[in-house]
Amino acid sequence: MRDYELAQLNIGRIVAPLDSPELSGFVARLEEINALADAAPGFVWRFQTDDGDATALRPFDDDQMLVNFSVWESTEALHAFVYRSLHVEVMRKRRQWFERMDQPFTVLWWVRAGHRPSVEEAIERLEHLRRHGPTPRAFTFQERFPAPGGAWNSSAGLPDECPAT
């Protein structure tokens, strides 16, 4: 059994209200993409409201800001889902639905296996990344860190014997 799992949060500011024609393509794909994630190798958990997704959650002062967060077995599993599954079709169209952000909008961090992050915890990790850049506490796909006490993630390009910092 794994000691740690990878949590991720991504946020995005939608270009119009969810019930607008501009967002209809995004809303139409939500159930499909969530089901794809739920069935993806390495998927552990995703935050959702009673509606089955996280679109009703508005933890920021900005009502147009959506959040999505989940837990995965590894960075490789999450990366494969985001960039090597049908999810990539949605990623290609994100500029139709979401504004370009000028600061980090995705954060990764390790959690003890079985822990399900709260909204507050996820936002704190994003804020940490924005203040300090990538660290073992909050990092990105581009600059990954190993799980505490674990081997370095092979996709980070570092030897397995590197200690966690």
NORCORBEL-V987383 format. One record per backbone hydrogen bond with DSSP energy under -0.5 kcal/mol. CO is the residue of the C=O (numbers start at 1). NH is the residue of the N-H. E is the energy in kcal/mol with one decimal. If there is no record, write none. Layout:
BEGIN
[[CO/NH/E] [CO/NH/E]]
END
This chain:
BEGIN
[[3/113/-2.7] [5/7/-0.5] [5/111/-2.9] [6/72/-3.2] [7/109/-2.1] [8/70/-1.9] [9/107/-2.5] [10/68/-1.9] [12/14/-0.7] [12/66/-3.4] [13/99/-3.1] [17/20/-2.0] [20/23/-1.0] [21/24/-1.0] [23/27/-2.8] [24/28/-2.3] [25/29/-0.9] [26/29/-0.9] [26/30/-0.8] [27/30/-0.7] [27/31/-0.5] [29/33/-2.8] [30/34/-2.7] [31/35/-2.2] [32/36/-2.1] [33/37/-2.4] [34/38/-2.7] [35/39/-1.5] [36/40/-0.6] [37/40/-1.4] [40/43/-2.0] [42/73/-2.9] [45/71/-3.1] [49/52/-2.2] [53/49/-3.3] [54/57/-1.2] [61/63/-0.7] [62/65/-1.7] [64/14/-2.8] [64/66/-0.6] [66/12/-2.0] [68/10/-2.6] [69/47/-2.8] [70/8/-2.5] [71/44/-2.3] [71/45/-1.8] [72/6/-2.9] [74/78/-1.9] [75/79/-2.9] [76/80/-2.5] [77/81/-2.0] [78/82/-2.7] [79/83/-2.8] [80/84/-2.1] [81/85/-0.6] [85/88/-2.0] [86/89/-1.6] [86/90/-0.7] [87/90/-0.7] [87/91/-2.0] [88/92/-2.1] [89/93/-0.8] [90/93/-0.8] [91/94/-1.2] [93/96/-2.0] [93/97/-0.7] [94/97/-0.8] [94/98/-3.3] [97/15/-2.2] [105/11/-2.3] [107/9/-2.2] [108/139/-2.8] [109/7/-3.6] [111/5/-2.9] [112/115/-2.5] [115/117/-0.6] [118/122/-2.3] [119/123/-2.5] [120/124/-2.4] [121/125/-2.0] [122/126/-1.9] [123/127/-2.6] [124/128/-2.3] [125/129/-2.4] [126/130/-2.4] [127/131/-2.1] [128/132/-2.8] [129/133/-2.4] [135/138/-0.7] [138/135/-2.4] [139/108/-2.7] [143/140/-1.4] [147/150/-2.7] [151/147/-0.5] [153/156/-2.1] [153/158/-0.6] [154/157/-1.5] [159/162/-1.6] [160/152/-0.5]]
END
